[in-house]
Amino acid sequence: MLLVGIGLLLTALDVFRWGTLLIGAALLAGAALRWVVPDVGMLAVRSRFTDITTYGVLGLSIVLLALMAQPKPVLEIPFLKDTLHFTVS
């Protein structure tokens, strides 16, 4: 939760890319911790598979979107650029 808080603070301070990367990394770390920690006690409301899948997909999505954010994207996926121009025009 501390990493997400720092990420939100960085995003609020207009360091958008680093803030969202930190939020995505926190979700991926949460997925890894849920996989490694065998017993979570009363916190085990959902299944382990559901937690790992949800945190992993959301964390990876946020990291990829942060890397593709404008201006000066770090990651460029050619077919997404073509799709965007097709839908906007």
N, C-alpha and C positions, 0 to 999 in steps of 0.2 A: 504494500500500500504506500510505503514511503517513496518508492520509485515512481509510481503513478502520480503522487502528489508533486514530486519534483518535476515530472514531465508536464503536468498541467501548469505549474508555475512558469516553466520555461516557455510554454506555448503562450501564456498570458503576457510574458515579457517580450513577445515577438521574435522568439527563437523557435519558429514553428517546426522546422525539420528535426532538430535535436529533441524537442519536447515530445513529438509524436513517435520518434524512434525509441525514446526511453519508455513511453507507454506500451508500445508493442513488445519491447524487450521484457518489460515487467510481466506481461501476459504470457510470453513464452517461458519465462522463469517460473511462473505459477504452474504452467503445464508440466514442466520438468519436476518441480517439487511434488506435485500431486502424483506423478509416476513413481518417484523415489520413496516418498514417505509411505510406509505400509498401512498405518492406522491413523485416522484423523478424528476418531471418537465421535462426538455428537455433531460434528460438522459434516459428516457423511450423509447428506440428504440425497444427493444424486450418486449415480454410479461413477466409478473411477474413469471408465471409458468416456462417459459423457463429459466429464470435466476436462480431461486431457484433450479430447477432440475440439470442444468449444474454445478453450483457451488457446490451443495451438492454431486453429483456423483464424480466430480473431486477431491473435498476435501477429501471425504471418501476414495477414491482410493489411494490418495497420503499418507494419514495417515496409511492405512493398509499396503501399500508397505514399508513405513518407518519402521513400526513395524516388518516386516518380513525380513528386510535387514540383510545380513551377515556382519560380524561375530556376533555371539551371538544374534540371533533373539529373540525379546520379545514375538512375536506371531508366533506359528507354526501351520500350517494347514496340517494335514497328507496327504490328497489326492493330494495337490499341490506338495508335496515332491515326491510322487510316479510318478506323471505326469512329473516332471522335469527329473527324472532319466530315464523315458521311452523315452523322446524326445532327450536327450543328448547322450545316449549310442547307 
